[in-house]
Amino acid sequence: MYTLNWLPPYDWQWMFGFLGARAVTGIETVTHDYYERSFACEGHQGIFRVTPDIATHTLTVTLSPGLIPVAQPCLERIERLFDLACNPQHIAETLGDLGAARPGLRLPGAMDAYEQGVRAILGQLVSVAMAAKLASRVVALCGEPVADCPGYLCFPTPQALAAADPLGHADKARGVADSSGAVGYRRNISAFPAREYRRGDEGATKAAGDRALDGKLSGPARLAGERCVSAG
């Protein structure tokens, strides 16, 4: 068990609501009390669960055995996902009255830039709920089961998506092949750089997205970059 710190105030109800509305079946579980998901890192895979403690301003993190060897990089990704480095006082001083009504809001990040890019593409021109359903179908079609956590899958690798044939699995992939730009991203998804973008990398984010997706989906690429850069 590990402990991360955060500065109050923090609107955990809003954060869990945001993540819960976008939760991908097989990858994420979100309740009022905790967030749990599968994750693969440096050849290891497993699940983690985070539970905020409002009284002590801490986040309790539990890693499954498969992630213990990569505990440090997992904790760093979790910190970015939940924007734990944010100083609410600095934001309040900058926004003034504009942010007074919601002082505990944080900017959601991402565990993985590549995953966020795929999810942004699938979310084009559809509702939040439909985007989550499409991502869930992709995971069901191409995701790898987590060995020590029955019921959970890891988000598909670029190679797995590039090799997949959605049209050959109509029941699981219905709607994915017709998603805007699906053919383009499926053909070139292995070229999308699976790395974390940092603040100041916005230009690289757009260039990489344009290059990987033939320049047709730079909007979703920038959207994914914002989620990844914002928490860097």
QUIUR-V947178 format. One record per pair of residues at least 24 apart in sequence whose C-alpha atoms are under 10 Angstrom apart, sorted by sequence separation. I is the first residue (numbers start at 0). J is the second residue. D is the distance in whole Angstrom. If there is no record, write none. Layout:
i->I j->J d->D
i->I j->J d->D
This chain:
i->42 j->66 d->10
i->43 j->67 d->9
i->44 j->68 d->10
i->81 j->105 d->7
i->82 j->106 d->6
i->83 j->107 d->10
i->140 j->164 d->9
i->141 j->165 d->9
i->160 j->184 d->9
i->161 j->185 d->5
i->162 j->186 d->9
i->187 j->211 d->6
i->188 j->212 d->7
i->200 j->224 d->9
i->201 j->225 d->8
i->204 j->228 d->9
i->33 j->58 d->10
i->35 j->60 d->10
i->37 j->62 d->10
i->40 j->65 d->10
i->41 j->66 d->10
i->43 j->68 d->8
i->44 j->69 d->9
i->58 j->83 d->9
i->80 j->105 d->10
i->81 j->106 d->7
i->82 j->107 d->6
i->140 j->165 d->8
i->160 j->185 d->6
i->161 j->186 d->6
i->186 j->211 d->9
i->187 j->212 d->6
i->200 j->225 d->10
i->33 j->59 d->10
i->34 j->60 d->10
i->35 j->61 d->9
i->37 j->63 d->9
i->39 j->65 d->9
i->40 j->66 d->8
i->43 j->69 d->7
i->47 j->73 d->9
i->57 j->83 d->10
i->80 j->106 d->8
i->81 j->107 d->6
i->82 j->108 d->7
i->137 j->163 d->9
i->159 j->185 d->10
i->160 j->186 d->9
i->161 j->187 d->7
i->162 j->188 d->10
i->186 j->212 d->9
i->187 j->213 d->8
i->198 j->224 d->10
i->33 j->60 d->10
i->35 j->62 d->10
i->38 j->65 d->10
i->39 j->66 d->8
i->41 j->68 d->9
i->42 j->69 d->9
i->47 j->74 d->10
i->79 j->106 d->9
i->80 j->107 d->6
i->81 j->108 d->6
i->82 j->109 d->10
i->158 j->185 d->10
i->160 j->187 d->10
i->161 j->188 d->6
i->162 j->189 d->9
i->184 j->211 d->8
i->185 j->212 d->9
i->186 j->213 d->10
i->196 j->223 d->10
i->197 j->224 d->9
i->198 j->225 d->9
i->201 j->228 d->7
i->38 j->66 d->8
i->40 j->68 d->10
i->41 j->69 d->7
i->49 j->77 d->9
i->79 j->107 d->8
i->80 j->108 d->4
i->81 j->109 d->8
i->137 j->165 d->9
i->140 j->168 d->8
i->157 j->185 d->9
i->160 j->188 d->7
i->161 j->189 d->6
i->183 j->211 d->9
i->184 j->212 d->6
i->196 j->224 d->7
i->197 j->225 d->9
i->200 j->228 d->7
i->37 j->66 d->10
i->40 j->69 d->7
i->79 j->108 d->6
i->80 j->109 d->5
i->81 j->110 d->10
i->136 j->165 d->10
i->140 j->169 d->10
i->158 j->187 d->10
i->159 j->188 d->10
i->160 j->189 d->8
i->161 j->190 d->10
i->183 j->212 d->6
i->184 j->213 d->9
i->191 j->220 d->10
i->195 j->224 d->9
i->196 j->225 d->9
i->198 j->227 d->9
i->199 j->228 d->8
i->39 j->69 d->10
i->40 j->70 d->9
i->47 j->77 d->9
i->78 j->108 d->9
i->79 j->109 d->7
i->80 j->110 d->6
i->140 j->170 d->10
i->141 j->171 d->10
i->157 j->187 d->9
i->158 j->188 d->8
i->159 j->189 d->9
i->182 j->212 d->10
i->183 j->213 d->7
i->196 j->226 d->9
i->197 j->227 d->7
i->198 j->228 d->5
i->199 j->229 d->10
i->41 j->72 d->9
i->77 j->108 d->9
i->78 j->109 d->10
i->79 j->110 d->7
i->80 j->111 d->9
i->140 j->171 d->6
i->141 j->172 d->10
i->157 j->188 d->6
i->158 j->189 d->6
i->183 j->214 d->10
i->184 j->215 d->9
i->196 j->227 d->6
i->197 j->228 d->5
i->198 j->229 d->7
i->200 j->231 d->10
i->40 j->72 d->8
i->76 j->108 d->9
i->77 j->109 d->8
i->78 j->110 d->9
i->139 j->171 d->7
i->140 j->172 d->7
i->156 j->188 d->9
i->157 j->189 d->4
i->158 j->190 d->9
i->180 j->212 d->9
i->183 j->215 d->8
i->184 j->216 d->9
i->195 j->227 d->7
i->196 j->228 d->5
i->197 j->229 d->7
i->198 j->230 d->8
i->199 j->231 d->10
i->40 j->73 d->7
i->76 j->109 d->8
i->77 j->110 d->7
i->138 j->171 d->9
i->139 j->172 d->9
i->156 j->189 d->8
i->157 j->190 d->8
i->183 j->216 d->9
i->194 j->227 d->10
i->195 j->228 d->8
i->196 j->229 d->9
i->197 j->230 d->8
i->198 j->231 d->6
i->39 j->73 d->9
i->76 j->110 d->5
i->136 j->170 d->9
i->137 j->171 d->8
i->138 j->172 d->10
i->157 j->191 d->8
i->196 j->230 d->9
i->197 j->231 d->5
i->38 j->73 d->8
i->75 j->110 d->9
i->76 j->111 d->8
i->136 j->171 d->6
i->137 j->172 d->7
i->157 j->192 d->9
i->180 j->215 d->8
i->195 j->230 d->10
i->196 j->231 d->7
i->135 j->171 d->9
i->136 j->172 d->6
i->137 j->173 d->10
i->157 j->193 d->8
i->180 j->216 d->7
i->195 j->231 d->8
i->73 j->110 d->9
i->135 j->172 d->9
i->136 j->173 d->8
i->137 j->174 d->10
i->156 j->193 d->9
i->179 j->216 d->9
i->117 j->155 d->10
i->133 j->171 d->9
i->134 j->172 d->10
i->136 j->174 d->9
i->137 j->175 d->7
i->11 j->50 d->10
i->133 j->172 d->8
i->136 j->175 d->7
i->137 j->176 d->10
i->11 j->51 d->8
i->114 j->154 d->7
i->117 j->157 d->9
i->133 j->173 d->8
i->135 j->175 d->10
i->11 j->52 d->10
i->113 j->154 d->10
i->114 j->155 d->8
i->133 j->174 d->7
i->134 j->175 d->8
i->9 j->51 d->10
i->11 j->53 d->9
i->114 j->156 d->9
i->132 j->174 d->9
i->133 j->175 d->6
i->10 j->53 d->10
i->111 j->154 d->10
i->113 j->156 d->9
i->114 j->157 d->9
i->117 j->160 d->10
i->132 j->175 d->9
i->133 j->176 d->10
i->9 j->53 d->9
i->113 j->157 d->8
i->8 j->53 d->9
i->129 j->174 d->10
i->130 j->175 d->10
i->133 j->178 d->8
i->3 j->49 d->10
i->5 j->51 d->9
i->7 j->53 d->9
i->2 j->49 d->9
i->4 j->51 d->9
i->5 j->52 d->10
i->7 j->54 d->10
i->9 j->56 d->9
i->0 j->48 d->10
i->1 j->49 d->9
i->2 j->50 d->10
i->3 j->51 d->9
i->4 j->52 d->10
i->5 j->53 d->10
i->7 j->55 d->10
i->8 j->56 d->9
i->130 j->178 d->10
i->0 j->49 d->10
i->2 j->51 d->10
i->6 j->55 d->10
i->7 j->56 d->7
i->5 j->55 d->9
i->6 j->56 d->7
i->7 j->57 d->10
i->4 j->55 d->9
i->5 j->56 d->6
i->6 j->57 d->9
i->4 j->56 d->6
i->5 j->57 d->6
i->3 j->56 d->9
i->4 j->57 d->4
i->5 j->58 d->8
i->121 j->174 d->10
i->125 j->178 d->9
i->3 j->57 d->6
i->4 j->58 d->6
i->121 j->175 d->8
i->124 j->178 d->9
i->125 j->179 d->9
i->2 j->57 d->6
i->3 j->58 d->5
i->4 j->59 d->9
i->121 j->176 d->10
i->123 j->178 d->8
i->124 j->179 d->8
i->1 j->57 d->10
i->2 j->58 d->6
i->3 j->59 d->7
i->121 j->177 d->10
i->122 j->178 d->8
i->123 j->179 d->7
i->1 j->58 d->8
i->2 j->59 d->5
i->3 j->60 d->7
i->121 j->178 d->6
i->122 j->179 d->9
i->123 j->180 d->9
i->1 j->59 d->6
i->2 j->60 d->6
i->120 j->178 d->8
i->121 j->179 d->7
i->0 j->59 d->7
i->1 j->60 d->5
i->2 j->61 d->9
i->120 j->179 d->8
i->121 j->180 d->8
i->0 j->60 d->6
i->1 j->61 d->6
i->120 j->180 d->7
i->121 j->181 d->8
i->0 j->61 d->5
i->1 j->62 d->8
i->120 j->181 d->8
i->0 j->62 d->7
i->0 j->63 d->10
i->121 j->184 d->10
i->117 j->181 d->10
i->120 j->184 d->8
i->15 j->81 d->10
i->0 j->67 d->10
i->14 j->81 d->8
i->117 j->184 d->8
i->116 j->184 d->10
i->117 j->185 d->10
i->1 j->70 d->9
i->11 j->81 d->9
i->40 j->110 d->10
i->3 j->74 d->8
i->39 j->110 d->10
i->40 j->111 d->9
i->117 j->188 d->8
i->2 j->74 d->9
i->3 j->75 d->10
i->38 j->110 d->8
i->39 j->111 d->9
i->116 j->188 d->10
i->1 j->74 d->8
i->5 j->78 d->9
i->38 j->111 d->9
i->3 j->77 d->9
i->4 j->78 d->9
i->9 j->83 d->9
i->117 j->191 d->9
i->3 j->78 d->8
i->113 j->188 d->9
i->116 j->191 d->8
i->5 j->81 d->9
i->7 j->83 d->10
i->9 j->85 d->10
i->113 j->189 d->10
i->116 j->192 d->10
i->5 j->82 d->9
i->6 j->83 d->8
i->113 j->190 d->10
i->114 j->191 d->10
i->116 j->193 d->9
i->5 j->83 d->5
i->6 j->84 d->8
i->7 j->85 d->10
i->8 j->86 d->9
i->9 j->87 d->8
i->113 j->191 d->7
i->115 j->193 d->10
i->4 j->83 d->7
i->5 j->84 d->7
i->6 j->85 d->7
i->7 j->86 d->8
i->8 j->87 d->7
i->112 j->191 d->9
i->113 j->192 d->7
i->114 j->193 d->8
i->3 j->83 d->8
i->4 j->84 d->9
i->5 j->85 d->8
i->6 j->86 d->6
i->7 j->87 d->7
i->8 j->88 d->9
i->65 j->145 d->9
i->112 j->192 d->8
i->113 j->193 d->5
i->5 j->86 d->8
i->6 j->87 d->7
i->7 j->88 d->9
i->65 j->146 d->8
i->112 j->193 d->6
i->113 j->194 d->7
i->5 j->87 d->10
i->6 j->88 d->9
i->65 j->147 d->7
i->111 j->193 d->7
i->112 j->194 d->6
i->113 j->195 d->8
i->64 j->147 d->8
i->65 j->148 d->9
i->111 j->194 d->7
i->112 j->195 d->5
i->63 j->147 d->8
i->64 j->148 d->10
i->111 j->195 d->7
i->112 j->196 d->7
i->63 j->148 d->8
i->110 j->195 d->9
i->111 j->196 d->9
i->109 j->195 d->9
i->14 j->103 d->10
i->18 j->107 d->8
i->13 j->103 d->9
i->14 j->104 d->8
i->17 j->107 d->8
i->10 j->101 d->8
i->12 j->103 d->10
i->13 j->104 d->7
i->14 j->105 d->7
i->9 j->101 d->10
i->10 j->102 d->8
i->11 j->103 d->8
i->12 j->104 d->10
i->13 j->105 d->9
i->14 j->106 d->9
i->15 j->107 d->10
i->112 j->204 d->10
i->116 j->208 d->8
i->120 j->212 d->10
i->8 j->101 d->10
i->9 j->102 d->8
i->10 j->103 d->5
i->11 j->104 d->8
i->14 j->107 d->7
i->123 j->216 d->9
i->8 j->102 d->7
i->9 j->103 d->4
i->10 j->104 d->6
i->11 j->105 d->9
i->7 j->102 d->9
i->8 j->103 d->5
i->9 j->104 d->6
i->10 j->105 d->8
i->23 j->118 d->10
i->123 j->218 d->9
i->7 j->103 d->7
i->8 j->104 d->8
i->9 j->105 d->7
i->120 j->216 d->8
i->123 j->219 d->7
i->6 j->103 d->10
i->8 j->105 d->10
i->21 j->118 d->10
i->119 j->216 d->10
i->120 j->217 d->10
i->122 j->219 d->8
i->120 j->218 d->9
i->121 j->219 d->9
i->44 j->143 d->10
i->45 j->144 d->10
i->46 j->145 d->8
i->119 j->218 d->9
i->120 j->219 d->6
i->44 j->144 d->9
i->45 j->145 d->6
i->119 j->219 d->5
i->120 j->220 d->8
i->44 j->145 d->7
i->45 j->146 d->7
i->46 j->147 d->9
i->118 j->219 d->9
i->119 j->220 d->7
i->43 j->145 d->10
i->44 j->146 d->8
i->45 j->147 d->7
i->46 j->148 d->7
i->117 j->219 d->9
i->119 j->221 d->9
i->120 j->222 d->9
i->44 j->147 d->9
i->45 j->148 d->7
i->116 j->219 d->7
i->117 j->220 d->9
i->119 j->222 d->7
i->120 j->223 d->9
i->44 j->148 d->10
i->115 j->219 d->10
i->116 j->220 d->6
i->119 j->223 d->6
i->22 j->127 d->10
i->23 j->128 d->10
i->46 j->151 d->8
i->115 j->220 d->9
i->116 j->221 d->9
i->118 j->223 d->8
i->119 j->224 d->10
i->21 j->127 d->6
i->22 j->128 d->9
i->39 j->145 d->9
i->45 j->151 d->9
i->46 j->152 d->9
i->116 j->222 d->8
i->117 j->223 d->8
i->20 j->127 d->7
i->21 j->128 d->7
i->23 j->130 d->9
i->24 j->131 d->8
i->37 j->144 d->10
i->38 j->145 d->9
i->45 j->152 d->9
i->46 j->153 d->9
i->113 j->220 d->10
i->115 j->222 d->9
i->116 j->223 d->5
i->119 j->226 d->10
i->20 j->128 d->7
i->21 j->129 d->9
i->22 j->130 d->10
i->23 j->131 d->5
i->24 j->132 d->8
i->26 j->134 d->10
i->27 j->135 d->10
i->37 j->145 d->8
i->44 j->152 d->10
i->45 j->153 d->8
i->112 j->220 d->10
i->115 j->223 d->5
i->116 j->224 d->7
i->21 j->130 d->8
i->22 j->131 d->6
i->23 j->132 d->7
i->24 j->133 d->10
i->26 j->135 d->8
i->44 j->153 d->8
i->114 j->223 d->9
i->115 j->224 d->8
i->20 j->130 d->10
i->21 j->131 d->5
i->22 j->132 d->9
i->23 j->133 d->9
i->24 j->134 d->8
i->25 j->135 d->7
i->113 j->223 d->8
i->115 j->225 d->10
i->116 j->226 d->9
i->20 j->131 d->8
i->21 j->132 d->9
i->23 j->134 d->6
i->24 j->135 d->5
i->25 j->136 d->10
i->37 j->148 d->9
i->112 j->223 d->7
i->113 j->224 d->9
i->115 j->226 d->8
i->116 j->227 d->9
i->19 j->131 d->10
i->22 j->134 d->9
i->23 j->135 d->5
i->24 j->136 d->8
i->26 j->138 d->8
i->111 j->223 d->10
i->112 j->224 d->7
i->115 j->227 d->8
i->21 j->134 d->9
i->22 j->135 d->9
i->23 j->136 d->9
i->25 j->138 d->7
i->26 j->139 d->10
i->38 j->151 d->10
i->39 j->152 d->10
i->112 j->225 d->10
i->23 j->137 d->10
i->24 j->138 d->8
i->25 j->139 d->7
i->37 j->151 d->6
i->38 j->152 d->9
i->39 j->153 d->7
i->109 j->223 d->9
i->112 j->226 d->8
i->113 j->227 d->9
i->23 j->138 d->8
i->24 j->139 d->8
i->36 j->151 d->8
i->37 j->152 d->7
i->38 j->153 d->6
i->39 j->154 d->8
i->108 j->223 d->10
i->109 j->224 d->9
i->111 j->226 d->10
i->112 j->227 d->6
i->23 j->139 d->10
i->26 j->142 d->9
i->36 j->152 d->9
i->37 j->153 d->6
i->38 j->154 d->8
i->39 j->155 d->10
i->108 j->224 d->10
i->109 j->225 d->10
i->110 j->226 d->10
i->111 j->227 d->7
i->112 j->228 d->9
i->25 j->142 d->9
i->36 j->153 d->9
i->37 j->154 d->8
i->39 j->156 d->10
i->108 j->225 d->8
i->109 j->226 d->6
i->110 j->227 d->8
i->26 j->144 d->10
i->107 j->225 d->10
i->108 j->226 d->5
i->109 j->227 d->5
i->25 j->144 d->9
i->26 j->145 d->10
i->76 j->195 d->9
i->106 j->225 d->10
i->107 j->226 d->7
i->108 j->227 d->6
i->109 j->228 d->9
i->25 j->145 d->10
i->106 j->226 d->8
i->107 j->227 d->9
i->108 j->228 d->8
i->109 j->229 d->9
i->110 j->230 d->9
i->108 j->229 d->6
i->109 j->230 d->7
i->107 j->229 d->8
i->108 j->230 d->5
i->109 j->231 d->9
i->28 j->151 d->10
i->106 j->229 d->7
i->107 j->230 d->7
i->108 j->231 d->8
i->25 j->149 d->10
i->26 j->150 d->9
i->27 j->151 d->8
i->106 j->230 d->7
i->25 j->150 d->7
i->26 j->151 d->6
i->27 j->152 d->9
i->105 j->230 d->10
i->24 j->150 d->10
i->25 j->151 d->5
i->26 j->152 d->6
i->27 j->153 d->10
i->24 j->151 d->9
i->25 j->152 d->5
i->26 j->153 d->6
i->24 j->152 d->9
i->25 j->153 d->8
i->26 j->154 d->7
i->25 j->154 d->9
i->23 j->154 d->9
i->85 j->230 d->9
i->80 j->226 d->9
i->84 j->230 d->9
i->79 j->226 d->10
i->80 j->227 d->8
i->82 j->229 d->8
i->83 j->230 d->9
i->84 j->231 d->9
i->79 j->227 d->8
i->82 j->230 d->6
i->79 j->228 d->9
i->80 j->229 d->9
i->81 j->230 d->8
i->82 j->231 d->9
i->79 j->229 d->8
i->80 j->230 d->6
i->79 j->230 d->4
i->80 j->231 d->9
i->78 j->230 d->8
i->79 j->231 d->6
i->77 j->230 d->10
i->78 j->231 d->9
i->76 j->230 d->9
i->76 j->231 d->9
i->75 j->231 d->10
